[in-house]
Amino acid sequence: MKERSFHIADTLKTAFIDFVLTQFGEDVVIGHEIMYGSSGRIADLVILYKGDTYAIEVKSDSDCKWVTMYFSIFLYSISTLFL
């Protein structure tokens, strides 16, 4: 099950990166697995665009407890839940 979860998460991240690059072009900076804060947490994707920060999290049902933390740190947070 865990292997399947990684495959789905990677597929979603790749599709989202393609979408962002298509929409925003060269003016966007995308980071993958970016550490933030003093606790060493990692965001799946961080996007910097025109001075705004976006955190993108792809979470499984068992991993969604961390999502509220992203909303308190990043200007925008997008979370995708898959089962």
C-alpha positions as CSV (number, residue, x, y, z in Angstrom):
1,M,0.0,0.0,0.0
2,K,2.8,2.4,0.9
3,E,4.4,1.9,-2.6
4,R,1.1,2.7,-4.3
5,S,0.8,5.9,-2.2
6,F,4.2,7.1,-3.3
7,H,3.4,6.4,-6.9
8,I,0.1,8.4,-6.7
9,A,1.8,11.2,-4.8
10,D,4.6,11.5,-7.3
11,T,2.1,11.4,-10.2
12,L,0.1,14.3,-8.6
13,K,3.2,16.3,-7.9
14,T,4.5,15.9,-11.4
15,A,1.1,16.9,-12.9
16,F,0.9,19.9,-10.7
17,I,4.5,21.1,-11.6
18,D,3.6,20.8,-15.3
19,F,0.5,22.8,-14.7
20,V,2.3,25.6,-12.8
21,L,5.1,25.8,-15.4
22,T,2.5,26.0,-18.2
23,Q,0.5,28.8,-16.4
24,F,3.4,30.9,-15.0
25,G,6.4,30.1,-17.2
26,E,9.8,31.2,-16.2
27,D,8.6,33.7,-13.5
28,V,8.0,30.9,-11.0
29,V,10.4,29.1,-8.7
30,I,9.4,25.6,-7.6
31,G,11.1,23.7,-4.8
32,H,10.6,20.0,-4.0
33,E,10.8,18.6,-0.5
34,I,11.6,21.9,1.1
35,M,12.4,22.1,4.9
36,Y,10.8,24.9,6.8
37,G,10.6,26.1,10.4
38,S,12.8,25.1,13.3
39,S,11.1,21.7,13.7
40,G,12.5,20.4,10.4
41,R,9.2,19.8,8.7
42,I,9.2,19.3,4.9
43,A,6.7,20.7,2.4
44,D,6.2,18.5,-0.7
45,L,6.3,21.5,-3.0
46,V,7.0,25.2,-2.4
47,I,6.2,27.7,-5.1
48,L,7.5,31.3,-5.2
49,Y,5.7,33.5,-7.6
50,K,5.6,37.3,-7.7
51,G,6.5,37.6,-4.0
52,D,4.0,35.1,-2.8
53,T,4.7,31.7,-1.3
54,Y,2.6,28.6,-1.9
55,A,2.9,25.3,-0.1
56,I,1.6,22.2,-1.8
57,E,1.0,19.0,0.2
58,V,0.0,15.7,-1.1
59,K,-1.3,13.7,1.8
60,S,-2.7,10.3,2.3
61,D,-5.5,9.7,4.8
62,S,-3.1,8.7,7.5
63,D,-0.8,11.7,7.0
64,C,-3.3,14.6,6.9
65,K,-2.8,15.8,10.5
66,W,0.1,18.1,9.5
67,V,-1.9,20.1,7.0
68,T,-3.0,22.8,9.5
69,M,0.6,23.7,10.2
70,Y,1.2,24.7,6.6
71,F,-1.7,27.2,6.7
72,S,0.0,29.0,9.6
73,I,3.4,29.3,7.9
74,F,2.8,29.8,4.1
75,L,0.8,32.6,2.5
76,Y,-1.2,30.0,0.5
77,S,-1.5,26.3,1.2
78,I,-3.0,23.7,-1.0
79,S,-3.5,20.2,0.2
80,T,-4.5,17.2,-1.8
81,L,-5.9,14.2,0.0
82,F,-5.9,10.8,-1.6
83,L,-6.9,7.5,-0.1
